[in-house]
Structure formats: structure tokens, C-alpha cells
């Protein structure tokens, strides 16, 4: 099988961590500040920010800063990328 593009590799890699999946689930309800997103997790803010950077680099989220508040929003097109890859390979799995 051909190697995934770097972009698609990053998309799937970002989904491997339960913290990042939880962040995406929360952002599915609407944009949120970094503080709101970090609140449920028992980790230092610097560690949490690494998760956000991975999601942003993979194209799952966008961030915008207004004053001292950084707000994150989900990029729904990434779900289509994953869905297209899975759909394209479904015939192989079902054979």
C-alpha cells in the first residue's frame, strides 16, 4: 500500500490520543477558549497546549487570539478527509 501523505499522516496521528479526541468532541459543540478546553484535564497548561498544537498542525482546529483569550474552533473538513480515505479502502477490507 502506498504511504499516506504527510498531511493525512498528521490527521490520523492527531486522533491517536484520547485527550485530543476529547478536545475535538468538545469543539463539536462550538468554539471554546483554551481555558475552557483545558479545565477537564488534570495536566499542566503547557502539556495541554502541545495537544492543541498537534491538532492545529494536522488541520483539525484553528485558533484565534483576541486580547488575552485564545479561542479554538474545529475544522469539519478534516472529517471528510478521514471519511474519504476510509471509504476508498473499504472495498479492500470487505473483500
N, CA, C and O atoms as a DFTB+ gen file, in Angstrom:
380 C
 N C O
     1  1       0.846      -1.181       0.000
     2  2       0.000       0.000       0.000
     3  2       0.890       1.243       0.000
     4  3       1.940       1.264       0.641
     5  1       0.470       2.252      -0.708
     6  2       1.226       3.498      -0.776
     7  2       1.191       4.209       0.567
     8  3       0.215       4.116       1.311
     9  1       2.269       4.918       0.864
    10  2       2.348       5.672       2.112
    11  2       1.376       6.852       2.059
    12  3       1.226       7.500       1.023
    13  1       0.725       7.119       3.177
    14  2      -0.166       8.271       3.269
    15  2       0.633       9.548       3.104
    16  3       1.821       9.590       3.422
    17  1      -0.007      10.575       2.615
    18  2       0.670      11.868       2.546
    19  2       0.966      12.343       3.963
    20  3       0.308      11.933       4.920
    21  1       1.952      13.203       4.082
    22  2       2.301      13.716       5.400
    23  2       1.097      14.348       6.071
    24  3       0.887      14.163       7.269
    25  1       0.309      15.088       5.318
    26  2      -0.857      15.741       5.876
    27  2      -1.843      14.726       6.445
    28  3      -2.347      14.901       7.554
    29  1      -2.118      13.670       5.690
    30  2      -3.052      12.655       6.171
    31  2      -2.455      11.871       7.335
    32  3      -3.180      11.460       8.240
    33  1      -1.148      11.662       7.319
    34  2      -0.482      11.036       8.466
    35  2      -0.739      11.860       9.727
    36  3      -1.087      11.313      10.774
    37  1      -0.566      13.169       9.619
    38  2      -0.787      14.051      10.767
    39  2      -2.243      14.017      11.220
    40  3      -2.529      14.070      12.416
    41  1      -3.156      13.930      10.266
    42  2      -4.582      13.882      10.581
    43  2      -4.890      12.654      11.431
    44  3      -5.568      12.756      12.454
    45  1      -4.394      11.501      11.011
    46  2      -4.646      10.278      11.771
    47  2      -3.856      10.250      13.083
    48  3      -4.375       9.796      14.102
    49  1      -2.615      10.727      13.068
    50  2      -1.804      10.755      14.284
    51  2      -2.486      11.585      15.367
    52  3      -2.457      11.223      16.543
    53  1      -3.087      12.677      14.975
    54  2      -3.757      13.537      15.950
    55  2      -4.904      12.810      16.649
    56  3      -5.238      13.133      17.789
    57  1      -5.504      11.838      15.979
    58  2      -6.634      11.099      16.560
    59  2      -6.207       9.967      17.483
    60  3      -7.058       9.357      18.130
    61  1      -4.919       9.670      17.563
    62  2      -4.478       8.534      18.366
    63  2      -4.523       8.793      19.863
    64  3      -4.460       7.847      20.648
    65  1      -4.628      10.020      20.268
    66  2      -4.592      10.349      21.693
    67  2      -5.991      10.654      22.224
    68  3      -6.718      11.439      21.615
    69  1      -6.383      10.049      23.347
    70  2      -7.731      10.285      23.881
    71  2      -7.979      11.738      24.299
    72  3      -9.112      12.213      24.219
    73  1      -6.951      12.439      24.737
    74  2      -7.120      13.849      25.090
    75  2      -7.495      14.650      23.857
    76  3      -8.404      15.480      23.906
    77  1      -6.806      14.411      22.755
    78  2      -7.102      15.147      21.527
    79  2      -8.481      14.785      20.975
    80  3      -9.182      15.649      20.448
    81  1      -8.872      13.517      21.090
    82  2     -10.220      13.147      20.651
    83  2     -11.268      13.828      21.519
    84  3     -12.307      14.252      21.013
    85  1     -11.009      13.940      22.819
    86  2     -11.949      14.623      23.721
    87  2     -12.044      16.110      23.376
    88  3     -13.126      16.695      23.436
    89  1     -10.926      16.713      23.021
    90  2     -10.938      18.124      22.624
    91  2     -11.802      18.297      21.380
    92  3     -12.616      19.218      21.312
    93  1     -11.630      17.420      20.401
    94  2     -12.437      17.509      19.187
    95  2     -13.923      17.308      19.483
    96  3     -14.776      17.985      18.908
    97  1     -14.221      16.375      20.382
    98  2     -15.624      16.159      20.763
    99  2     -16.213      17.418      21.378
   100  3     -17.337      17.805      21.057
   101  1     -15.462      18.050      22.256
   102  2     -15.945      19.291      22.887
   103  2     -16.122      20.392      21.856
   104  3     -17.114      21.121      21.889
   105  1     -15.163      20.518      20.934
   106  2     -15.253      21.572      19.923
   107  2     -16.377      21.303      18.922
   108  3     -16.803      22.212      18.210
   109  1     -16.852      20.075      18.866
   110  2     -18.006      19.768      18.039
   111  2     -19.262      20.494      18.509
   112  3     -20.220      20.644      17.750
   113  1     -19.254      20.942      19.760
   114  2     -20.376      21.702      20.323
   115  2     -20.255      23.195      20.039
   116  3     -21.201      23.955      20.246
   117  1     -19.083      23.607      19.562
   118  2     -18.846      25.021      19.269
   119  2     -17.481      25.453      19.753
   120  3     -16.830      24.734      20.512
   121  1     -17.038      26.633      19.317
   122  2     -15.725      27.146      19.720
   123  2     -15.607      27.280      21.233
   124  3     -16.605      27.443      21.936
   125  1     -14.365      27.208      21.723
   126  2     -14.117      27.337      23.158
   127  2     -12.734      27.930      23.374
   128  3     -11.841      27.788      22.540
   129  1     -12.579      28.588      24.496
   130  2     -11.267      29.136      24.850
   131  2     -10.356      28.001      25.305
   132  3     -10.819      26.918      25.664
   133  1      -9.069      28.266      25.282
   134  2      -8.101      27.270      25.744
   135  2      -8.387      26.907      27.193
   136  3      -8.312      25.735      27.563
   137  1      -8.709      27.885      28.006
   138  2      -9.012      27.623      29.415
   139  2     -10.205      26.707      29.590
   140  3     -10.183      25.806      30.428
   141  1     -11.251      26.934      28.799
   142  2     -12.439      26.076      28.857
   143  2     -12.104      24.651      28.430
   144  3     -12.568      23.683      29.032
   145  1     -11.292      24.540      27.383
   146  2     -10.921      23.203      26.889
   147  2     -10.028      22.464      27.881
   148  3     -10.151      21.251      28.049
   149  1      -9.141      23.188      28.528
   150  2      -8.174      22.567      29.438
   151  2      -8.786      22.183      30.784
   152  3      -8.273      21.288      31.456
   153  1      -9.859      22.836      31.184
   154  2     -10.428      22.647      32.522
   155  2     -10.669      21.188      32.918
   156  3     -10.349      20.831      34.052
   157  1     -11.213      20.325      32.056
   158  2     -11.495      18.954      32.495
   159  2     -10.271      18.046      32.624
   160  3     -10.388      16.920      33.108
   161  1      -9.115      18.517      32.202
   162  2      -7.935      17.653      32.167
   163  2      -6.983      17.962      33.304
   164  3      -6.735      19.122      33.630
   165  1      -6.459      16.916      33.898
   166  2      -5.521      17.045      35.011
   167  2      -4.091      17.053      34.461
   168  3      -3.348      16.080      34.589
   169  1      -3.731      18.189      33.842
   170  2      -2.380      18.325      33.307
   171  2      -2.014      19.801      33.284
   172  3      -2.876      20.679      33.314
   173  1      -0.722      20.044      33.229
   174  2      -0.241      21.424      33.152
   175  2      -0.684      22.049      31.835
   176  3      -0.844      21.355      30.830
   177  1      -0.879      23.349      31.848
   178  2      -1.321      24.046      30.649
   179  2      -0.318      23.884      29.506
   180  3      -0.717      23.776      28.347
   181  1       0.965      23.867      29.818
   182  2       1.971      23.686      28.756
   183  2       1.812      22.323      28.080
   184  3       1.981      22.216      26.866
   185  1       1.496      21.296      28.839
   186  2       1.255      19.971      28.254
   187  2      -0.011      19.981      27.409
   188  3      -0.051      19.383      26.333
   189  1      -1.034      20.654      27.892
   190  2      -2.280      20.737      27.150
   191  2      -2.081      21.487      25.834
   192  3      -2.644      21.109      24.806
   193  1      -1.289      22.534      25.871
   194  2      -1.028      23.319      24.667
   195  2      -0.348      22.479      23.585
   196  3      -0.558      22.717      22.396
   197  1       0.460      21.504      23.983
   198  2       1.091      20.617      22.999
   199  2       0.027      19.843      22.227
   200  3       0.166      19.630      21.023
   201  1      -1.024      19.426      22.909
   202  2      -2.125      18.734      22.241
   203  2      -2.804      19.657      21.223
   204  3      -3.121      19.246      20.106
   205  1      -3.019      20.904      21.629
   206  2      -3.644      21.855      20.712
   207  2      -2.765      22.115      19.492
   208  3      -3.268      22.241      18.376
   209  1      -1.464      22.193      19.705
   210  2      -0.556      22.424      18.573
   211  2      -0.579      21.259      17.596
   212  3      -0.522      21.464      16.384
   213  1      -0.662      20.051      18.108
   214  2      -0.751      18.876      17.235
   215  2      -2.039      18.919      16.429
   216  3      -2.031      18.661      15.225
   217  1      -3.143      19.245      17.088
   218  2      -4.427      19.341      16.382
   219  2      -4.411      20.455      15.342
   220  3      -4.956      20.300      14.249
   221  1      -3.791      21.566      15.681
   222  2      -3.739      22.683      14.742
   223  2      -2.831      22.351      13.552
   224  3      -3.176      22.649      12.409
   225  1      -1.688      21.744      13.814
   226  2      -0.774      21.379      12.732
   227  2      -1.423      20.375      11.775
   228  3      -1.175      20.409      10.570
   229  1      -2.251      19.486      12.320
   230  2      -2.930      18.484      11.495
   231  2      -4.153      19.060      10.782
   232  3      -4.755      18.384       9.948
   233  1      -4.522      20.289      11.100
   234  2      -5.658      20.910      10.436
   235  2      -7.007      20.601      11.057
   236  3      -8.044      20.896      10.463
   237  1      -7.005      20.003      12.260
   238  2      -8.265      19.675      12.934
   239  2      -8.899      20.892      13.580
   240  3     -10.122      20.969      13.690
   241  1      -8.070      21.859      14.013
   242  2      -8.603      23.047      14.687
   243  2      -7.929      24.303      14.152
   244  3      -6.848      24.250      13.564
   245  1      -8.584      25.415      14.367
   246  2      -7.981      26.726      14.150
   247  2      -8.013      27.448      15.485
   248  3      -8.855      27.167      16.338
   249  1      -7.093      28.376      15.656
   250  2      -7.088      29.190      16.872
   251  2      -7.028      30.659      16.479
   252  3      -6.455      31.030      15.455
   253  1      -7.625      31.464      17.312
   254  2      -7.602      32.918      17.110
   255  2      -7.446      33.571      18.471
   256  3      -8.040      33.132      19.455
   257  1      -6.652      34.611      18.517
   258  2      -6.419      35.301      19.776
   259  2      -7.077      36.671      19.742
   260  3      -6.890      37.448      18.806
   261  1      -7.851      36.949      20.783
   262  2      -8.475      38.258      20.966
   263  2      -8.097      38.742      22.354
   264  3      -8.612      38.239      23.353
   265  1      -7.213      39.703      22.418
   266  2      -6.712      40.143      23.720
   267  2      -5.893      39.039      24.353
   268  3      -4.912      38.579      23.769
   269  1      -6.282      38.613      25.534
   270  2      -5.563      37.553      26.239
   271  2      -6.209      36.188      26.058
   272  3      -5.718      35.201      26.606
   273  1      -7.294      36.109      25.305
   274  2      -8.048      34.864      25.171
   275  2      -7.794      34.238      23.799
   276  3      -8.007      34.868      22.763
   277  1      -7.339      33.001      23.815
   278  2      -7.165      32.231      22.582
   279  2      -8.353      31.280      22.471
   280  3      -8.606      30.475      23.367
   281  1      -9.074      31.388      21.359
   282  2     -10.257      30.571      21.120
   283  2      -9.956      29.554      20.032
   284  3      -9.312      29.869      19.031
   285  1     -10.430      28.334      20.237
   286  2     -10.229      27.242      19.283
   287  2     -11.572      26.884      18.644
   288  3     -12.627      26.968      19.273
   289  1     -11.496      26.487      17.387
   290  2     -12.689      26.032      16.658
   291  2     -12.294      24.818      15.831
   292  3     -11.152      24.703      15.386
   293  1     -13.236      23.923      15.632
   294  2     -12.987      22.695      14.876
   295  2     -13.052      22.990      13.371
   296  3     -13.787      23.871      12.926
   297  1     -12.274      22.239      12.611
   298  2     -12.300      22.321      11.147
   299  2     -12.969      21.036      10.662
   300  3     -12.347      19.974      10.619
   301  1     -14.230      21.151      10.304
   302  2     -15.014      19.953       9.983
   303  2     -14.567      19.267       8.695
   304  3     -14.862      18.088       8.501
   305  1     -13.870      19.968       7.820
   306  2     -13.412      19.364       6.578
   307  2     -12.478      18.171       6.829
   308  3     -12.388      17.271       5.995
   309  1     -11.795      18.163       7.956
   310  2     -10.875      17.056       8.263
   311  2     -11.644      15.741       8.408
   312  3     -11.116      14.678       8.079
   313  1     -12.872      15.801       8.892
   314  2     -13.672      14.579       8.993
   315  2     -13.943      14.018       7.602
   316  3     -13.965      12.801       7.414
   317  1     -14.147      14.894       6.634
   318  2     -14.359      14.454       5.257
   319  2     -13.106      13.787       4.708
   320  3     -13.201      12.799       3.981
   321  1     -11.923      14.319       5.049
   322  2     -10.668      13.706       4.599
   323  2     -10.536      12.285       5.127
   324  3     -10.186      11.369       4.383
   325  1     -10.815      12.106       6.402
   326  2     -10.735      10.777       7.011
   327  2     -11.781       9.858       6.402
   328  3     -11.488       8.711       6.064
   329  1     -12.998      10.363       6.264
   330  2     -14.074       9.567       5.681
   331  2     -13.758       9.135       4.257
   332  3     -14.044       8.000       3.876
   333  1     -13.176      10.022       3.472
   334  2     -12.830       9.687       2.089
   335  2     -11.779       8.595       2.041
   336  3     -11.858       7.693       1.207
   337  1     -10.794       8.665       2.927
   338  2      -9.747       7.642       2.954
   339  2     -10.340       6.291       3.355
   340  3     -10.046       5.271       2.733
   341  1     -11.164       6.288       4.383
   342  2     -11.788       5.040       4.841
   343  2     -12.680       4.471       3.740
   344  3     -12.634       3.273       3.463
   345  1     -13.477       5.310       3.123
   346  2     -14.377       4.855       2.068
   347  2     -13.595       4.252       0.897
   348  3     -13.994       3.230       0.340
   349  1     -12.497       4.882       0.534
   350  2     -11.690       4.397      -0.587
   351  2     -11.085       3.025      -0.305
   352  3     -10.833       2.256      -1.233
   353  1     -10.854       2.715       0.961
   354  2     -10.235       1.442       1.332
   355  2     -11.228       0.392       1.815
   356  3     -10.846      -0.742       2.104
   357  1     -12.467       0.757       1.901
   358  2     -13.495      -0.150       2.413
   359  2     -13.614      -1.417       1.579
   360  3     -13.777      -2.506       2.129
   361  1     -13.536      -1.290       0.281
   362  2     -13.638      -2.461      -0.586
   363  2     -12.542      -3.488      -0.291
   364  3     -12.782      -4.694      -0.349
   365  1     -11.348      -3.007       0.024
   366  2     -10.247      -3.919       0.372
   367  2     -10.556      -4.696       1.646
   368  3     -10.291      -5.895       1.726
   369  1     -11.108      -4.022       2.627
   370  2     -11.384      -4.657       3.913
   371  2     -12.535      -5.643       3.815
   372  3     -12.558      -6.653       4.519
   373  1     -13.488      -5.349       2.941
   374  2     -14.664      -6.213       2.830
   375  2     -14.434      -7.406       1.894
   376  3     -15.241      -8.335       1.856
   377  1     -13.337      -7.376       1.147
   378  2     -13.043      -8.473       0.207
   379  2     -12.553      -9.717       0.944
   380  3     -12.259     -10.733       0.314
